[in-house]
Structure formats: structure tokens, C-alpha cells
């Protein structure tokens, strides 16, 4: 985790050091990431959500670099551990609750009652909505953990088949490994994107009482 923090910090410091009018490749990449994250926030939370940009961008970059560095042979994938993704998910959902109660007080409990629900349905709808709310951090944690773990398990199996097959047939699973590596790079980005989008949705719900 410290390596991930170090690599991400060096990337951002080097990208922001020049600040030239004609950006370098590193600066252009950093600007693309900033615009990308800003777009996610504004699409899900609106302009008022920009106050949470530092938190959202830190979360996105940490998960992205964790996923990517985990693809280096011999390294360790932080996000393939349920305790790590679980802490992230609980922190995100806990933050959304704090924001909701801070902005709306007791009215925030209205998220348990969908708009237009008849009074006679409340005893049924409130427990369902409560279960739905409690499932948010679980699904958030398991989704990232499961996707990163599954990809690495498949890569491990293919590498094992490559070694077992030798020169005769080992090339076949090895060729699949190369293709899967390219796919895993895409998945590393997609999973960071999904985690951050859901984070923005949860915080946006707390802000706007959706």
C-alpha cells in the first residue's frame, strides 16, 4: 500500500511540476484523469459535489494504481483483499451517512421511504429499503475484491498450465495469458471507475435525498 501511495504521489508531483502551456505526455495524462474524475462528480452529484473532489480523486487513483501494480509479476494486489475493500466500502458509506445527517438532520431518514409510497405500504417498504441500504457497503466491497481476485486466479492457472505444458503445448495457455493481461488492464481501470461512480452516487443521494 505504501508503494502504491508512493507511485501515485510521484506521478502527480512530476505531472504537476512543469505546468507548461504545452503539456508534456505526463501532464496531459494527469489532466485527462482530473477532467475524467471531475466529469464523474458533476454527472452524479452536480456542481455541489466538487467539494468532495480531493476525496474522490484520491480514492480513484489509489484503487487504480493498486489494480495496475498488482499486475506486475511477483507483486501483491491490495484490492484483492476483502479486508481492504471492506474498509474502503464502510468508510464511503459511513461518510455518506455523516453527510446526510449533517445536511438534513432527521429528514435524512426519508431515504427509507420512496416518494409516492402509500401509507399502508410503509411497514413493508421501510425494512426493504433498510436492507437495501445495508447491502450497499457489502456489494461495494465484494464487487472490487471478487473481480480483482478472479482475474489473478485465472492468470495463475494459465501460468501453471504454461509451465506444465512445456515447449510442446505451453505456448497455447501462454498466448491466452497475454490476451488476459490486456483484459486485466482494462478491468483495473473499470473497477476503479465503478467504485468511484457508486461512491459519488451514495454521496449524491445523501446530498440531494434521492
Secondary structure as UniProt FT lines:
FT   HELIX           2..18
FT   HELIX           25..44
FT   HELIX           47..52
FT   HELIX           53..69
FT   TURN            70..71
FT   TURN            73..74
FT   HELIX           78..80
FT   HELIX           82..104
FT   HELIX           105..112
FT   TURN            115..116
FT   HELIX           119..121
FT   HELIX           122..208
//
